């Protein structure tokens, strides 16, 4: 912990340090790091965070470990996290509705990305997260929204209706159905060109990689789930981000 404390002090001295993390618990990845080591390390990191003055907001991770995650936070910052002055965000949230309510009641924010929309149950959890407690993220280069995810339907629904064809069909004039063996065009058109990494060019995405610009997909799905405008979701998420990380300054 002495080395970590020195690193934090050095980063603060250089300016630009806005949060502490990512750290937390992940019981779905015990083959990388056992439960006992995770618990010991997370508790020690939280104790260090609690000593910082001025304090920093926390960037946290919790997967399949909710009870231990909350317990260790409360051990370090109080039963209502009253000593966590700057708050925190639990990113890539995939927990239950009850877990979301408990974390929100403790004053924490919940970060949403493609992993938050995998199932219908996931999307129902998102529906119940208050706008003043959510944040948007891509967690690139992973955690993209995939066609197999339940939330993908909200991207499809957000697309403009196709124009009627000459015979009343639902395809624009001149638009032909793909022939057998021909690659089908994606349901969701990408606004940004993607190229192989070996041919990268400025302004293009890397093919097969989740990029920060994909955050518009996250916002669109949240808006669809909640039945509000994308603008309302974005304004709320931006206000939460600015407040938590002290970006006003």
C-alpha positions in Angstrom: 0.0 0.0 0.0 3.0 2.3 0.5 3.8 2.1 -3.2 0.2 2.8 -4.1 0.0 5.8 -1.7 3.2 7.2 -3.3 1.8 6.7 -6.8 -1.4 8.6 -5.8 0.7 11.4 -4.3 2.8 11.7 -7.4 -0.2 11.7 -9.7 -1.8 14.4 -7.7 1.3 16.5 -7.8 1.4 16.2 -11.6 -2.3 17.3 -11.8 -5.2 15.7 -13.6 -6.0 12.9 -11.1 -9.8 12.9 -10.8 -10.7 9.5 -9.3 -9.3 6.4 -7.7 -9.8 3.1 -9.5 -10.8 0.9 -11.2 -10.9 -1.6 -8.3 -13.4 -3.9 -6.6 -14.5 -7.5 -6.6 -15.2 -10.0 -9.4 -16.3 -13.5 -8.4 -16.9 -14.5 -12.0 -13.1 -14.3 -12.5 -11.8 -16.3 -9.6 -9.5 -18.3 -11.9 -7.5 -15.1 -12.3 -7.5 -14.1 -8.7 -8.9 -16.0 -5.7 -11.7 -14.7 -3.4 -9.4 -14.3 -0.4 -6.8 -12.3 -2.3 -9.6 -10.1 -3.8 -11.2 -9.4 -0.3 -7.8 -8.6 1.3 -6.7 -6.3 -1.5 -10.0 -4.5 -1.9 -10.3 -3.8 1.9 -6.7 -2.5 1.9 -7.4 -0.2 -1.1 -10.5 1.2 0.5 -8.7 1.9 3.8 -6.2 3.8 1.8 -8.9 5.7 -0.1 -10.5 6.7 3.2 -7.3 8.4 4.4 -6.9 10.6 1.4 -7.3 14.3 1.9 -8.8 15.9 -0.1 -10.8 12.7 -0.9 -11.2 11.3 -4.4 -14.3 9.8 -6.0 -14.1 6.0 -6.5 -14.3 4.1 -9.8 -15.5 0.7 -8.7 -16.2 -2.9 -10.0 -18.6 -5.4 -8.6 -19.6 -8.6 -10.4 -21.3 -11.5 -8.6 -19.9 -10.2 -5.3 -22.5 -7.7 -4.1 -22.8 -8.6 -0.4 -19.0 -8.5 0.2 -18.6 -5.4 -2.0 -21.1 -3.4 0.0 -19.8 -4.7 3.4 -16.3 -3.6 2.7 -17.4 -0.2 1.5 -19.4 0.2 4.7 -16.5 -0.9 6.8 -14.3 1.8 5.2 -16.9 4.6 4.9 -19.8 4.0 7.3 -23.1 2.3 7.1 -24.5 4.9 4.7 -21.1 5.6 3.1 -21.4 9.0 4.9 -17.6 9.3 4.9 -17.3 8.8 1.2 -17.5 12.5 0.6 -16.9 12.4 -3.2 -19.1 9.4 -4.0 -18.3 6.8 -6.6 -19.6 4.9 -9.7 -20.0 1.1 -10.0 -19.1 0.7 -13.6 -20.3 -2.0 -16.1 -23.3 -2.7 -13.9 -25.0 -6.1 -14.5 -26.5 -6.8 -11.0 -30.1 -7.2 -9.9 -32.8 -4.6 -9.3 -32.4 -5.0 -5.6 -28.7 -4.5 -5.9 -29.1 -1.4 -8.0 -31.6 0.1 -5.5 -29.2 -0.6 -2.6 -26.2 1.0 -4.4 -28.3 4.0 -5.5 -29.6 4.4 -1.9 -25.9 4.5 -0.7 -25.3 7.5 -3.0 -23.4 5.5 -5.7 -23.8 5.9 -9.5 -24.2 3.0 -11.8 -22.3 2.8 -15.1 -24.0 1.2 -18.1 -22.5 -0.4 -21.2 -23.3 -3.2 -23.6 -23.0 -5.8 -20.9 -25.9 -4.1 -19.0 -28.3 -5.0 -21.9 -27.6 -8.7 -22.5 -31.0 -10.1 -21.2 -34.5 -8.9 -20.7 -33.9 -9.0 -17.0 -30.9 -6.7 -17.4 -33.0 -4.2 -19.3 -35.7 -4.3 -16.7 -33.0 -3.4 -14.1 -31.9 -0.5 -16.2 -35.5 0.7 -16.5 -35.6 1.2 -12.7 -32.3 3.1 -12.3 -33.1 6.8 -11.7 -31.6 9.2 -14.2 -29.7 11.0 -11.5 -27.8 7.8 -10.7 -26.8 6.5 -14.1 -23.7 7.0 -16.2 -23.0 5.9 -19.8 -19.8 4.1 -20.8 -18.5 1.8 -23.6 -15.8 0.1 -21.5 -13.9 -0.2 -24.8 -12.4 -2.2 -26.3 -14.9 -4.7 -24.9 -18.5 -4.7 -23.7 -20.0 -3.6 -27.0 -23.7 -4.0 -27.7 -24.2 -7.1 -29.8 -27.2 -8.3 -32.0 -27.6 -11.2 -29.6 -28.3 -8.8 -26.7 -31.9 -8.1 -25.7 -31.2 -4.4 -25.7 -30.3 -4.5 -29.5 -34.0 -4.3 -30.3 -34.0 -0.7 -29.0 -31.4 0.3 -31.6 -33.4 -1.4 -34.3 -36.6 0.4 -33.2 -34.8 3.8 -33.2 -34.0 3.5 -36.9 -36.1 5.5 -39.3 -38.9 3.5 -41.0 -37.9 2.4 -44.5 -39.5 4.1 -47.4 -42.2 2.2 -49.4 -41.0 0.7 -52.6 -42.8 1.2 -56.0 -45.1 -1.8 -55.3 -45.8 -0.8 -51.7 -42.9 -2.9 -50.3 -40.8 -1.7 -47.4 -37.6 -1.0 -49.2 -36.3 2.2 -50.9 -36.4 2.4 -54.7 -33.3 0.6 -56.1 -32.7 -1.2 -52.9 -32.3 -4.9 -53.6 -32.5 -7.8 -51.2 -29.2 -9.6 -50.8 -28.8 -12.6 -53.1 -28.1 -16.1 -51.7 -24.6 -16.2 -50.4 -24.3 -12.4 -50.4 -23.3 -10.6 -47.2 -26.4 -9.1 -45.5 -26.1 -5.4 -44.6 -26.1 -4.7 -40.9 -29.5 -3.8 -39.3 -27.8 -0.8 -37.5 -25.8 1.4 -39.9 -22.6 2.7 -38.3 -22.0 6.4 -38.6 -18.2 5.9 -38.5 -16.1 4.0 -41.0 -14.3 0.9 -39.7 -11.1 -0.5 -41.1 -8.7 -3.3 -40.1 -6.1 -2.2 -37.6 -3.3 -2.6 -40.1 -5.0 0.1 -42.3 -6.0 2.5 -39.6 -6.7 6.0 -40.6 -7.8 9.1 -38.7 -11.5 9.3 -38.2 -12.1 5.6 -38.6 -12.9 2.8 -36.0 -10.8 -0.3 -35.8 -12.9 -3.2 -37.1 -13.9 -5.6 -34.4 -13.1 -3.2 -31.6 -15.5 -1.4 -29.3 -14.7 2.4 -29.6 -15.7 5.3 -27.4 -17.9 6.7 -30.2 -20.2 3.7 -29.7 -21.5 5.4 -26.5 -24.3 6.7 -28.7 -25.6 3.1 -28.8 -25.7 2.9 -25.0 -27.6 6.2 -24.7 -30.1 5.1 -27.4 -30.8 1.8 -25.7 -31.2 3.5 -22.2 -33.6 6.0 -23.8 -35.6 3.2 -25.4 -35.8 1.2 -22.3 -37.0 4.2 -20.2 -39.3 5.6 -22.9 -37.6 9.1 -22.8 -35.6 11.0 -25.4 -31.9 10.3 -26.0 -31.2 14.0 -25.2 -32.7 13.6 -21.7 -30.6 10.5 -21.0 -27.4 12.3 -22.3 -28.0 15.5 -20.3 -28.6 13.5 -17.1 -25.5 11.3 -17.6 -23.4 14.3 -18.4 -24.6 16.2 -15.4 -23.9 13.2 -13.1 -20.4 12.8 -14.7 -19.5 16.4 -14.2 -20.7 16.5 -10.6 -19.0 13.2 -9.6 -15.6 13.8 -11.1 -15.5 17.5 -10.4 -15.3 18.6 -14.0 -16.9 22.0 -13.3 -13.4 23.3 -12.5 
